[in-house]
Protein backbone atom coordinates (compact mmCIF):
# COMPACT_ATOMS: atom_id res chain seq x y z
CA UNK A 1 0.00 0.00 0.00
CA UNK A 2 1.31 3.43 -0.97
CA UNK A 3 1.88 5.82 1.94
CA UNK A 4 1.22 9.40 0.90
CA UNK A 5 3.50 12.03 2.43
CA UNK A 6 1.98 14.08 5.27
CA UNK A 7 3.93 17.27 4.76
CA UNK A 8 5.56 19.35 2.07
CA UNK A 9 8.47 21.40 3.29
CA UNK A 10 8.73 23.30 0.02
CA UNK A 11 5.20 24.68 0.36
CA UNK A 12 5.18 24.78 4.15
CA UNK A 13 2.11 22.56 4.34
CA UNK A 14 1.31 19.60 6.59
CA UNK A 15 -1.54 17.18 7.18
CA UNK A 16 -3.01 16.95 10.65
CA UNK A 17 -3.91 13.27 10.15
CA UNK A 18 -3.13 10.49 7.69
CA UNK A 19 -2.77 11.78 4.13
CA UNK A 20 -4.99 10.48 1.34
CA UNK A 21 -4.01 10.28 -2.33
CA UNK A 22 -5.79 13.61 -2.85
CA UNK A 23 -3.41 15.36 -0.43
CA UNK A 24 -6.24 15.84 2.06
CA UNK A 25 -6.38 14.16 5.45
CA UNK A 26 -8.45 10.98 5.53
CA UNK A 27 -10.52 12.66 8.24
CA UNK A 28 -11.16 16.34 7.53
CA UNK A 29 -12.51 18.20 10.57
CA UNK A 30 -14.45 21.46 10.37
CA UNK A 31 -12.46 22.96 13.28
CA UNK A 32 -9.04 22.20 11.74
CA UNK A 33 -6.30 24.78 12.29
CA UNK A 34 -4.29 23.69 9.26
CA UNK A 35 -2.10 23.26 7.33
CA UNK A 36 -2.80 21.03 4.34
CA UNK A 37 -2.31 22.49 0.84
CA UNK A 38 -6.02 23.04 0.24
CA UNK A 39 -6.48 24.71 3.65
CA UNK A 40 -3.58 27.09 3.05
CA UNK A 41 -4.67 27.81 -0.52
CA UNK A 42 -8.04 28.98 0.79
CA UNK A 43 -6.27 31.98 2.31
CA UNK A 44 -3.24 32.76 0.17
CA UNK A 45 -4.61 31.51 -3.14
CA UNK A 46 -2.22 31.31 -6.08
CA UNK A 47 0.77 32.12 -3.88
CA UNK A 48 0.75 28.47 -2.84
CA UNK A 49 1.57 27.44 -6.37
CA UNK A 50 5.18 28.32 -5.51
CA UNK A 51 7.68 27.22 -2.83
CA UNK A 52 7.81 29.32 0.30
CA UNK A 53 10.48 31.84 1.35
CA UNK A 54 11.49 32.91 -2.13
CA UNK A 55 14.92 34.52 -2.19
CA UNK A 56 16.15 32.61 0.83
CA UNK A 57 15.63 29.04 -0.39
CA UNK A 58 15.91 26.71 -3.34
CA UNK A 59 13.70 23.64 -3.75
CA UNK A 60 13.69 20.32 -5.54
CA UNK A 61 11.02 17.84 -6.59
CA UNK A 62 10.35 14.80 -4.44
CA UNK A 63 7.58 13.18 -6.54
CA UNK A 64 9.80 11.38 -9.06
CA UNK A 65 9.23 7.76 -8.01
CA UNK A 66 5.83 6.34 -8.88
CA UNK A 67 4.61 3.11 -7.38
CA UNK A 68 1.28 1.52 -8.23
CA UNK A 69 -1.57 2.83 -10.35
CA UNK A 70 -3.23 6.07 -9.33
CA UNK A 71 -3.72 9.59 -10.63
CA UNK A 72 -0.36 10.40 -9.06
CA UNK A 73 1.22 7.91 -11.44
CA UNK A 74 0.15 9.95 -14.44
CA UNK A 75 2.46 12.78 -15.45
CA UNK A 76 1.71 15.85 -17.51
CA UNK A 77 3.33 16.41 -20.90
CA UNK A 78 5.24 19.56 -21.72
CA UNK A 79 6.28 20.69 -25.17
CA UNK A 80 9.06 22.91 -26.43
CA UNK A 81 7.24 24.38 -29.43
CA UNK A 82 3.79 25.11 -30.81
CA UNK A 83 0.54 26.53 -29.47
CA UNK A 84 -3.18 26.00 -29.97
CA UNK A 85 -6.49 27.27 -28.70
CA UNK A 86 -5.78 30.99 -28.37
CA UNK A 87 -8.98 33.05 -28.46
CA UNK A 88 -10.03 36.65 -29.01
CA UNK A 89 -7.75 37.32 -31.95
CA UNK A 90 -4.60 36.32 -30.11
CA UNK A 91 -1.74 34.88 -32.15
CA UNK A 92 1.02 32.39 -31.43
CA UNK A 93 3.37 35.29 -30.78
CA UNK A 94 5.20 34.87 -27.43
CA UNK A 95 3.59 38.10 -26.23
CA UNK A 96 0.18 36.44 -26.57
CA UNK A 97 1.14 32.94 -25.39
CA UNK A 98 0.96 33.81 -21.71
CA UNK A 99 -0.57 31.42 -19.21
CA UNK A 100 -2.90 34.21 -18.12
CA UNK A 101 -4.45 34.03 -21.61
CA UNK A 102 -5.44 30.38 -21.18
CA UNK A 103 -9.24 30.10 -21.29
CA UNK A 104 -10.78 27.79 -18.69
CA UNK A 105 -14.34 28.44 -19.79
CA UNK A 106 -16.45 25.69 -21.28
CA UNK A 107 -19.89 24.15 -21.35
CA UNK A 108 -21.74 20.88 -21.02
CA UNK A 109 -25.10 19.68 -22.23
CA UNK A 110 -26.83 17.82 -25.04
CA UNK A 111 -28.88 20.71 -26.45
CA UNK A 112 -29.29 23.23 -23.62
CA UNK A 113 -25.70 24.30 -22.92
CA UNK A 114 -24.60 25.16 -19.38
CA UNK A 115 -21.48 27.32 -19.29
CA UNK A 116 -18.82 27.46 -16.59
CA UNK A 117 -15.79 29.63 -15.84
CA UNK A 118 -13.75 26.83 -14.29
CA UNK A 119 -14.03 23.12 -15.22
CA UNK A 120 -14.93 21.89 -11.75
CA UNK A 121 -18.12 21.19 -9.81
CA UNK A 122 -18.94 20.26 -6.25
CA UNK A 123 -19.90 16.82 -5.07
CA UNK A 124 -23.43 16.33 -3.77
CA UNK A 125 -24.04 18.36 -0.61
CA UNK A 126 -27.13 16.77 0.85
CA UNK A 127 -28.67 15.98 4.20
CA UNK A 128 -25.54 15.99 6.36
CA UNK A 129 -25.30 18.69 9.01
CA UNK A 130 -22.06 19.86 7.40
CA UNK A 131 -23.84 20.57 4.11
CA UNK A 132 -26.61 22.53 5.80
CA UNK A 133 -24.43 24.56 8.16
CA UNK A 134 -21.92 25.71 5.58
CA UNK A 135 -24.23 25.92 2.55
CA UNK A 136 -24.01 29.69 2.20
CA UNK A 137 -20.22 29.53 1.95
CA UNK A 138 -20.28 26.58 -0.46
CA UNK A 139 -22.87 28.00 -2.82
CA UNK A 140 -21.92 31.68 -2.81
CA UNK A 141 -18.31 30.69 -3.48
CA UNK A 142 -19.45 28.47 -6.36
CA UNK A 143 -21.80 31.11 -7.77
CA UNK A 144 -19.15 33.84 -7.72
CA UNK A 145 -16.49 31.50 -9.17
CA UNK A 146 -18.82 30.23 -11.91
CA UNK A 147 -18.86 26.48 -11.33
CA UNK A 148 -21.85 24.14 -10.71
CA UNK A 149 -22.94 23.05 -7.23
CA UNK A 150 -25.06 20.02 -6.36
CA UNK A 151 -27.82 19.87 -3.74
CA UNK A 152 -27.59 16.26 -2.62
CA UNK A 153 -30.26 13.78 -1.62
CA UNK A 154 -32.79 13.91 1.23
CA UNK A 155 -32.70 17.66 1.88
CA UNK A 156 -36.49 17.89 1.96
CA UNK A 157 -37.08 14.57 3.70
CA UNK A 158 -35.04 15.45 6.79
CA UNK A 159 -36.33 19.02 7.08
CA UNK A 160 -38.61 19.27 10.13
CA UNK A 161 -40.21 22.38 8.67
CA UNK A 162 -41.00 20.74 5.34
CA UNK A 163 -44.65 19.83 4.74
CA UNK A 164 -45.29 16.74 2.62
CA UNK A 165 -48.84 15.57 1.98
CA UNK A 166 -49.63 12.47 -0.09
CA UNK A 167 -46.34 12.57 -1.97
CA UNK A 168 -46.53 16.28 -2.70
CA UNK A 169 -44.38 18.93 -1.09
CA UNK A 170 -46.33 21.90 0.19
CA UNK A 171 -43.41 23.58 1.92
CA UNK A 172 -39.63 23.01 1.72
CA UNK A 173 -37.79 25.85 3.46
CA UNK A 174 -34.32 24.28 3.54
CA UNK A 175 -34.37 23.40 -0.16
CA UNK A 176 -35.71 26.85 -0.97
CA UNK A 177 -32.93 28.46 1.07
CA UNK A 178 -30.28 26.54 -0.80
CA UNK A 179 -31.60 27.28 -4.27
CA UNK A 180 -32.43 30.92 -3.60
CA UNK A 181 -29.07 31.69 -2.00
CA UNK A 182 -27.30 30.37 -5.08
CA UNK A 183 -29.59 32.25 -7.44
CA UNK A 184 -28.97 35.52 -5.61
CA UNK A 185 -25.27 35.40 -6.51
CA UNK A 186 -25.47 33.47 -9.79
CA UNK A 187 -23.09 35.13 -12.24
CA UNK A 188 -24.41 33.56 -15.45
CA UNK A 189 -21.95 30.67 -15.37
CA UNK A 190 -22.37 27.39 -13.50
CA UNK A 191 -25.60 25.81 -12.34
CA UNK A 192 -27.44 24.51 -9.33
CA UNK A 193 -28.19 20.81 -9.63
CA UNK A 194 -30.78 19.08 -7.41
CA UNK A 195 -30.35 15.36 -6.85
CA UNK A 196 -33.08 12.72 -6.53
CA UNK A 197 -32.93 9.42 -4.67
CA UNK A 198 -35.75 6.96 -3.89
CA UNK A 199 -37.17 9.01 -1.02
CA UNK A 200 -36.89 12.28 -2.94
CA UNK A 201 -38.83 10.75 -5.82
CA UNK A 202 -41.56 9.54 -3.47
CA UNK A 203 -41.71 12.92 -1.76
CA UNK A 204 -42.22 14.78 -5.02
CA UNK A 205 -38.98 16.81 -5.01
CA UNK A 206 -38.81 16.97 -8.82
CA UNK A 207 -42.36 18.26 -9.12
CA UNK A 208 -41.81 20.88 -6.43
CA UNK A 209 -38.56 22.12 -7.98
CA UNK A 210 -39.85 22.41 -11.55
CA UNK A 211 -43.08 24.12 -10.50
CA UNK A 212 -41.27 26.69 -8.36
CA UNK A 213 -37.96 27.20 -10.19
CA UNK A 214 -38.59 25.96 -13.71
CA UNK A 215 -35.69 25.65 -16.14
CA UNK A 216 -33.18 27.39 -13.87
CA UNK A 217 -32.41 24.13 -12.02
CA UNK A 218 -30.75 20.97 -13.35
CA UNK A 219 -32.32 17.77 -11.99
CA UNK A 220 -30.10 14.76 -11.28
CA UNK A 221 -30.99 11.10 -11.05
CA UNK A 222 -28.79 9.20 -8.62
CA UNK A 223 -27.59 5.64 -9.04
CA UNK A 224 -24.86 5.75 -6.43
CA UNK A 225 -21.54 7.24 -5.37
CA UNK A 226 -17.98 6.13 -4.87
CA UNK A 227 -17.91 6.28 -1.07
CA UNK A 228 -20.54 3.61 -0.43
CA UNK A 229 -22.68 0.95 -2.04
CA UNK A 230 -25.86 1.66 -0.05
CA UNK A 231 -28.14 4.67 0.34
CA UNK A 232 -27.11 7.91 2.00
CA UNK A 233 -26.70 8.16 5.76
CA UNK A 234 -26.71 10.77 8.47
CA UNK A 235 -26.24 10.48 12.23
CA UNK A 236 -29.11 11.59 14.46
CA UNK A 237 -28.41 12.49 18.08
CA UNK A 238 -32.04 13.02 19.15
CA UNK A 239 -34.54 10.26 19.87
CA UNK A 240 -37.38 12.62 19.01
CA UNK A 241 -35.83 13.48 15.65
CA UNK A 242 -35.08 9.81 14.94
CA UNK A 243 -38.74 8.97 15.51
CA UNK A 244 -39.74 11.86 13.24
CA UNK A 245 -37.51 10.55 10.44
CA UNK A 246 -38.90 7.05 10.83
CA UNK A 247 -42.37 8.51 10.49
CA UNK A 248 -41.17 10.24 7.32
CA UNK A 249 -40.39 6.79 5.93
CA UNK A 250 -36.65 6.44 6.49
CA UNK A 251 -34.74 3.44 7.82
CA UNK A 252 -33.23 4.17 11.25
CA UNK A 253 -30.57 1.93 12.79
CA UNK A 254 -31.15 0.96 15.51
CA UNK A 255 -34.94 1.29 15.36
CA UNK A 256 -35.84 4.29 17.60
CA UNK A 257 -39.31 2.86 18.23
CA UNK A 258 -37.80 -0.29 19.77
CA UNK A 259 -38.10 -0.12 23.61
CA UNK A 260 -34.65 -1.66 24.10
CA UNK A 261 -33.07 0.92 21.79
CA UNK A 262 -34.84 3.72 23.65
CA UNK A 263 -33.56 2.39 26.99
CA UNK A 264 -30.04 2.10 25.61
CA UNK A 265 -30.25 5.68 24.33
CA UNK A 266 -31.51 7.02 27.66
CA UNK A 267 -28.74 5.20 29.52
CA UNK A 268 -26.07 6.52 27.15
CA UNK A 269 -25.09 3.15 25.69
CA UNK A 270 -26.47 4.34 22.34
CA UNK A 271 -25.64 7.94 21.59
CA UNK A 272 -26.98 8.25 18.06
CA UNK A 273 -29.14 6.66 15.39
CA UNK A 274 -28.08 6.23 11.78
CA UNK A 275 -30.63 7.28 9.17
CA UNK A 276 -30.34 5.41 5.87
CA UNK A 277 -31.86 5.80 2.43
CA UNK A 278 -33.21 2.97 0.35
CA UNK A 279 -31.39 1.16 -2.41
CA UNK A 280 -32.65 1.95 -5.88
CA UNK A 281 -33.46 -0.61 -8.54
CA UNK A 282 -34.12 -3.54 -6.23
CA UNK A 283 -37.32 -4.38 -8.12
CA UNK A 284 -35.43 -4.55 -11.42
CA UNK A 285 -33.91 -7.93 -12.12
CA UNK A 286 -32.21 -7.60 -15.51
CA UNK A 287 -30.57 -5.06 -17.77
CA UNK A 288 -33.64 -4.61 -19.96
CA UNK A 289 -35.77 -3.72 -16.96
CA UNK A 290 -33.19 -1.22 -15.72
CA UNK A 291 -33.07 0.48 -19.11
CA UNK A 292 -36.85 0.68 -19.39
CA UNK A 293 -37.17 2.14 -15.89
CA UNK A 294 -34.41 4.66 -16.55
CA UNK A 295 -35.82 5.83 -19.87
CA UNK A 296 -39.29 6.17 -18.34
CA UNK A 297 -37.85 8.26 -15.50
CA UNK A 298 -36.09 10.58 -17.92
CA UNK A 299 -39.19 10.88 -20.09
CA UNK A 300 -41.27 11.80 -17.05
CA UNK A 301 -38.82 14.49 -15.95
CA UNK A 302 -38.89 15.99 -19.42
CA UNK A 303 -42.69 15.84 -19.51
CA UNK A 304 -43.04 17.86 -16.30
CA UNK A 305 -40.71 20.54 -17.64
CA UNK A 306 -37.01 19.84 -16.97
CA UNK A 307 -34.78 20.91 -19.84
CA UNK A 308 -31.52 19.76 -18.25
CA UNK A 309 -31.09 16.33 -16.66
CA UNK A 310 -27.99 14.61 -15.31
CA UNK A 311 -27.08 11.23 -13.81
CA UNK A 312 -24.71 10.43 -10.95
CA UNK A 313 -23.34 6.89 -10.78
CA UNK A 314 -20.96 5.20 -8.36
CA UNK A 315 -17.94 2.94 -8.59
CA UNK A 316 -19.84 -0.14 -9.72
CA UNK A 317 -18.28 -2.68 -12.10
CA UNK A 318 -18.15 -2.79 -15.88
CA UNK A 319 -21.78 -3.64 -16.56
CA UNK A 320 -23.22 -0.74 -14.55
CA UNK A 321 -20.64 1.65 -16.02
CA UNK A 322 -21.53 0.64 -19.57
CA UNK A 323 -25.23 0.97 -18.78
CA UNK A 324 -24.76 4.45 -17.34
CA UNK A 325 -22.80 5.74 -20.35
CA UNK A 326 -25.07 4.13 -22.95
CA UNK A 327 -28.39 5.03 -21.34
CA UNK A 328 -27.30 8.60 -20.57
CA UNK A 329 -26.14 9.00 -24.18
CA UNK A 330 -29.29 7.53 -25.71
CA UNK A 331 -31.50 9.63 -23.43
CA UNK A 332 -29.53 12.74 -24.42
CA UNK A 333 -28.75 13.64 -20.85
CA UNK A 334 -26.70 16.75 -20.21
CA UNK A 335 -24.12 15.29 -17.83
CA UNK A 336 -22.99 11.97 -16.38
CA UNK A 337 -20.90 12.11 -13.19
CA UNK A 338 -18.81 8.99 -12.62
CA UNK A 339 -17.61 8.74 -9.02
CA UNK A 340 -14.76 6.34 -8.34
CA UNK A 341 -13.77 4.72 -5.08
CA UNK A 342 -11.20 6.71 -3.18
CA UNK A 343 -13.22 9.85 -2.77
CA UNK A 344 -14.96 11.15 0.33
CA UNK A 345 -18.22 11.38 2.20
CA UNK A 346 -20.10 13.05 5.00
CA UNK A 347 -20.99 9.71 6.52
CA UNK A 348 -20.43 6.21 5.13
CA UNK A 349 -19.42 2.90 6.71
CA UNK A 350 -15.65 3.28 6.90
CA UNK A 351 -14.59 -0.21 5.87
CA UNK A 352 -17.09 -0.13 3.02
CA UNK A 353 -15.52 3.08 1.78
CA UNK A 354 -12.07 1.51 2.06
CA UNK A 355 -12.85 -1.76 0.30
CA UNK A 356 -15.77 -1.55 -2.11
CA UNK A 357 -15.89 -0.62 -5.76
CA UNK A 358 -13.52 0.35 -8.55
CA UNK A 359 -10.79 2.93 -7.78
CA UNK A 360 -11.11 6.22 -9.60
CA UNK A 361 -8.25 5.88 -12.09
CA UNK A 362 -9.35 2.41 -13.16
CA UNK A 363 -13.03 3.39 -13.44
CA UNK A 364 -12.32 6.56 -15.39
CA UNK A 365 -10.00 4.75 -17.80
CA UNK A 366 -12.73 2.19 -18.46
CA UNK A 367 -15.29 4.96 -18.94
CA UNK A 368 -13.16 6.42 -21.72
CA UNK A 369 -12.83 3.01 -23.35
CA UNK A 370 -16.59 2.44 -23.31
CA UNK A 371 -17.28 5.96 -24.60
CA UNK A 372 -15.00 5.30 -27.57
CA UNK A 373 -16.92 2.12 -28.37
CA UNK A 374 -20.16 4.09 -28.52
CA UNK A 375 -18.56 6.87 -30.52
CA UNK A 376 -17.35 4.35 -33.10
CA UNK A 377 -20.99 3.31 -33.55
CA UNK A 378 -21.97 6.87 -34.36
CA UNK A 379 -23.47 7.63 -30.93
CA UNK A 380 -23.18 11.17 -29.53
CA UNK A 381 -21.62 10.35 -26.16
CA UNK A 382 -22.93 12.14 -23.09
CA UNK A 383 -20.73 14.83 -21.54
CA UNK A 384 -19.04 13.45 -18.44
CA UNK A 385 -17.65 14.58 -15.10
CA UNK A 386 -15.06 12.48 -13.26
CA UNK A 387 -15.05 12.32 -9.45
CA UNK A 388 -13.30 10.48 -6.64
CA UNK A 389 -10.43 11.82 -4.54
CA UNK A 390 -9.44 14.73 -6.78
CA UNK A 391 -8.31 17.96 -5.12
CA UNK A 392 -5.49 19.82 -6.91
CA UNK A 393 -5.01 21.56 -10.23
CA UNK A 394 -2.85 18.70 -11.54
CA UNK A 395 -5.66 16.27 -10.72
CA UNK A 396 -8.03 18.42 -12.78
CA UNK A 397 -5.65 18.41 -15.75
CA UNK A 398 -4.99 14.67 -15.59
CA UNK A 399 -8.64 13.67 -15.22
CA UNK A 400 -9.74 15.96 -18.06
CA UNK A 401 -7.00 14.52 -20.26
CA UNK A 402 -7.73 10.91 -19.33
CA UNK A 403 -11.36 11.27 -20.38
CA UNK A 404 -10.87 13.69 -23.29
CA UNK A 405 -12.83 14.70 -25.27
CA UNK A 406 -15.81 13.40 -23.30
CA UNK A 407 -14.93 14.78 -19.86
CA UNK A 408 -15.98 18.40 -19.38
CA UNK A 409 -15.84 18.82 -15.60
CA UNK A 410 -14.01 17.42 -12.59
CA UNK A 411 -16.24 16.83 -9.58
CA UNK A 412 -14.50 17.70 -6.31
CA UNK A 413 -16.03 16.96 -2.93
CA UNK A 414 -14.10 17.52 0.30
CA UNK A 415 -11.53 19.86 -1.24
CA UNK A 416 -14.21 22.43 -2.08
CA UNK A 417 -15.67 22.17 1.44
CA UNK A 418 -12.44 22.98 3.30
CA UNK A 419 -12.42 26.72 2.52
CA UNK A 420 -15.95 27.03 3.91
CA UNK A 421 -14.83 25.51 7.22
CA UNK A 422 -11.74 27.71 7.39
CA UNK A 423 -13.50 30.92 6.46
CA UNK A 424 -16.30 30.27 8.94
CA UNK A 425 -13.83 29.69 11.75
CA UNK A 426 -12.00 32.91 10.90
CA UNK A 427 -15.27 34.86 10.77
CA UNK A 428 -16.44 33.39 14.07
CA UNK A 429 -13.19 34.40 15.76
CA UNK A 430 -13.07 37.92 14.30
CA UNK A 431 -16.80 38.56 14.62
CA UNK A 432 -18.10 36.66 17.66
CA UNK A 433 -21.59 38.00 16.99
CA UNK A 434 -21.56 35.92 13.77
CA UNK A 435 -20.27 32.75 15.40
CA UNK A 436 -23.56 30.89 15.73
CA UNK A 437 -24.67 31.92 12.25
CA UNK A 438 -21.49 30.80 10.53
CA UNK A 439 -20.77 27.84 12.85
CA UNK A 440 -17.28 29.00 13.75
CA UNK A 441 -15.29 26.77 16.11
CA UNK A 442 -12.47 29.09 17.18
CA UNK A 443 -12.31 31.52 20.09
CA UNK A 444 -9.31 33.27 18.55
CA UNK A 445 -7.24 33.01 15.41
CA UNK A 446 -4.45 30.42 15.54
CA UNK A 447 -0.89 31.26 14.57
CA UNK A 448 -1.38 29.43 11.26
CA UNK A 449 -3.79 32.26 10.32
CA UNK A 450 -2.30 35.28 12.10
CA UNK A 451 0.96 34.78 10.25
CA UNK A 452 -1.07 35.85 7.20
CA UNK A 453 -2.91 38.70 8.95
CA UNK A 454 -5.56 39.60 11.47
CA UNK A 455 -8.15 41.21 9.16
CA UNK A 456 -10.04 39.50 6.34
CA UNK A 457 -8.53 41.96 3.87
CA UNK A 458 -5.08 40.69 4.88
CA UNK A 459 -5.93 37.02 5.30
CA UNK A 460 -7.73 36.29 2.02
CA UNK A 461 -5.91 36.94 -1.22
CA UNK A 462 -9.26 36.96 -3.06
CA UNK A 463 -10.96 39.50 -0.78
CA UNK A 464 -10.79 42.52 -3.07
CA UNK A 465 -11.65 40.51 -6.18
CA UNK A 466 -14.87 39.36 -4.49
CA UNK A 467 -15.57 42.92 -3.35
CA UNK A 468 -15.15 44.12 -6.93
CA UNK A 469 -17.72 41.56 -8.07
CA UNK A 470 -20.39 42.23 -5.45
CA UNK A 471 -19.70 45.83 -4.41
CA UNK A 472 -18.66 47.26 -1.05
CA UNK A 473 -22.21 47.35 0.33
CA UNK A 474 -23.00 43.72 -0.51
CA UNK A 475 -19.60 42.60 0.76
CA UNK A 476 -20.98 42.79 4.29
CA UNK A 477 -23.32 39.92 3.41
CA UNK A 478 -20.64 37.63 1.96
CA UNK A 479 -19.51 34.98 4.46
CA UNK A 480 -15.78 34.59 4.85
CA UNK A 481 -16.17 30.96 3.84
CA UNK A 482 -17.34 32.09 0.41
CA UNK A 483 -14.34 34.43 0.10
CA UNK A 484 -12.08 31.50 1.01
CA UNK A 485 -13.87 29.31 -1.57
CA UNK A 486 -13.33 31.93 -4.25
CA UNK A 487 -9.66 32.22 -3.23
CA UNK A 488 -9.13 28.46 -3.53
CA UNK A 489 -10.88 28.41 -6.91
CA UNK A 490 -8.55 31.16 -8.10
CA UNK A 491 -5.52 29.10 -7.06
CA UNK A 492 -6.85 25.99 -8.80
CA UNK A 493 -7.66 27.96 -11.92
CA UNK A 494 -4.30 29.69 -12.09
CA UNK A 495 -2.45 26.42 -11.53
CA UNK A 496 -4.49 24.77 -14.28
CA UNK A 497 -3.72 27.67 -16.63
CA UNK A 498 0.00 27.19 -16.01
CA UNK A 499 -0.17 23.45 -16.68
CA UNK A 500 -2.15 24.02 -19.88
CA UNK A 501 0.27 26.69 -21.08
CA UNK A 502 3.15 24.28 -20.52
CA UNK A 503 1.33 21.79 -22.72
CA UNK A 504 0.90 24.61 -25.28
CA UNK A 505 -2.89 24.46 -24.91
CA UNK A 506 -4.50 27.87 -24.43
CA UNK A 507 -8.04 26.58 -24.16
CA UNK A 508 -9.07 23.88 -21.71
CA UNK A 509 -11.30 22.39 -24.39
CA UNK A 510 -8.20 21.56 -26.46
CA UNK A 511 -6.82 19.13 -23.91
CA UNK A 512 -6.24 15.60 -25.27
CA UNK A 513 -5.10 12.26 -23.87
CA UNK A 514 -1.67 12.77 -25.45
CA UNK A 515 -1.11 15.58 -22.96
CA UNK A 516 -0.38 13.02 -20.23
CA UNK A 517 1.77 9.91 -20.01
CA UNK A 518 2.10 7.05 -17.53
CA UNK A 519 4.96 7.02 -15.06
CA UNK A 520 5.00 3.23 -14.83
CA UNK A 521 3.95 0.33 -17.01
CA UNK A 522 1.20 -0.82 -14.65
CA UNK A 523 -0.55 2.53 -15.06
CA UNK A 524 -0.01 2.37 -18.82
CA UNK A 525 -1.67 -1.04 -18.99
CA UNK A 526 -4.68 0.09 -16.94
CA UNK A 527 -5.29 3.43 -18.60
CA UNK A 528 -4.12 2.95 -22.17
CA UNK A 529 -1.96 6.05 -21.64
CA UNK A 530 1.52 5.09 -22.94
CA UNK A 531 4.54 4.74 -20.67
CA UNK A 532 6.56 7.97 -20.71
CA UNK A 533 9.70 6.42 -22.24
CA UNK A 534 7.66 5.08 -25.15
CA UNK A 535 5.94 8.37 -26.01
CA UNK A 536 7.37 9.94 -29.19
CA UNK A 537 10.35 7.58 -29.07
CA UNK A 538 10.08 6.88 -32.79
CA UNK A 539 10.13 10.61 -33.53
CA UNK A 540 13.16 11.03 -31.31
CA UNK A 541 15.07 8.21 -32.98
CA UNK A 542 14.19 9.58 -36.43
CA UNK A 543 15.65 12.96 -35.45
CA UNK A 544 18.85 11.32 -34.25
CA UNK A 545 19.21 9.25 -37.41
CA UNK A 546 18.33 12.01 -39.86
Secondary structure, 3 states (H helix, E strand, C coil): CCCCCCEECCCCEECCCCECCCCCECCCCCCCCCCCHHHHHHHHHHHHHCCCCECCECCCCCCCCCCCCCHHHEEECCCCCCCECCCCCCCCCCCCCCHHHCECCEEECCCCCEEECCCEEEEEECCCHHHHHCHHHHHHHHHHHCCEEEECCCCCCCCCCCEEECCEEEECHHHHHHHHHHHHHCCCCCCEEEEECHHHHHHCHHHHHHHHHHHHEEEEEECCCCCCCCCCEEEECCHHHHHHHHHCCCEEECCCCCHHHHHHHHHCCCCCEEEECCCCCCCCCCHHHHHHHHHHHHHHHHHCCCCCEEEEECCCCHHHHHHHHHHHHHCCCCEEEEECECCCCCCCCHHHHHHCCCEHHHHHHHHHHHHHHHHHCCCCCCCEEEECCCCCHHHHHHHHHHCCCCEEEEEECCHHHHHHHHHHHHHHHHCHHHHHHHCCCCCCCCHHHHCCCCCHHHHCCCHHHHHHHHCHHHHCCCCHHHHHHHHHHHHHHHHHHHHHHHCCECEHHHCCHHHEEECCHHHHHHHCCCECCCCCHHHHHHHHHC
